Amino acid sequence: MMTFSVKEASAKLSELMEDIAVSHEPVVITSKHYNAVLVAEDHWKVINETLHFLSAPGMRKSILGGMQEGIEGAAKELKW
């Protein structure tokens, strides 16, 4: 992950935004007292969606269970 001071990031913000949009690699921006992370908007949306799903009671357990289930355990016909 690339790291830039706030001064460096400010001077090349347009270039950083383009690089992040293409590479999808976040950038750390540092200052004397605080740090921040700049991410592509589409990645931010995915992060928020993931956090939303994982905050639902039982969802994390259900997802992990589904990931461990083999294809032979999957329903062949939907019961809708």
C-alpha positions in Angstrom: 0.0 0.0 0.0 1.4 3.4 -1.0 1.7 6.1 1.6 1.8 9.8 1.1 2.0 12.8 3.4 -1.1 15.0 3.2 1.0 17.6 1.4 2.1 15.1 -1.2 -1.4 13.7 -1.6 -2.8 17.2 -2.0 -0.4 18.1 -4.7 -1.2 15.1 -6.8 -4.8 14.3 -5.7 -6.1 14.0 -9.3 -3.4 11.6 -10.2 -3.9 9.6 -7.0 -7.6 9.3 -7.7 -7.0 8.0 -11.2 -4.4 5.5 -10.0 -6.7 4.2 -7.3 -9.6 3.9 -9.7 -7.4 1.7 -12.1 -5.3 -0.3 -9.6 -7.9 -0.6 -6.8 -5.1 -0.3 -4.3 -5.9 2.0 -1.3 -3.5 4.8 -0.4 -2.6 5.9 3.1 -2.5 9.6 3.6 -0.6 10.7 6.7 -0.4 13.9 8.7 1.2 14.9 12.0 -1.7 13.7 14.1 -4.0 11.6 11.9 -4.0 9.1 9.0 -6.6 8.4 6.4 -7.1 5.9 3.7 -8.2 6.8 0.2 -10.1 4.0 -1.7 -11.9 3.7 -5.0 -15.6 4.4 -4.7 -16.6 1.0 -6.0 -14.5 -0.7 -3.3 -16.0 1.6 -0.7 -19.5 0.5 -1.7 -18.4 -3.2 -1.5 -16.9 -2.7 1.9 -20.1 -1.0 3.2 -22.3 -3.7 1.7 -20.1 -6.4 3.3 -20.3 -4.7 6.7 -24.1 -4.4 6.3 -24.5 -8.1 5.6 -22.2 -9.2 8.4 -24.0 -7.0 10.9 -27.3 -9.0 10.3 -27.7 -11.6 13.2 -26.7 -15.1 12.0 -25.5 -13.9 8.6 -21.8 -14.5 9.2 -22.5 -18.0 10.4 -24.7 -18.7 7.4 -22.1 -17.4 5.0 -19.3 -19.4 6.6 -21.5 -22.6 6.6 -22.3 -22.1 2.9 -18.6 -21.7 2.1 -17.8 -25.0 3.8 -20.6 -26.9 2.1 -19.6 -28.9 -1.0 -21.4 -28.7 -4.3 -22.9 -32.1 -3.7 -24.8 -30.6 -0.7 -26.5 -27.9 -2.8 -30.1 -28.3 -3.8 -30.6 -29.6 -7.4 -34.0 -28.1 -7.6 -35.3 -25.0 -5.9 -38.3 -25.3 -3.6 -39.9 -22.0 -4.3 
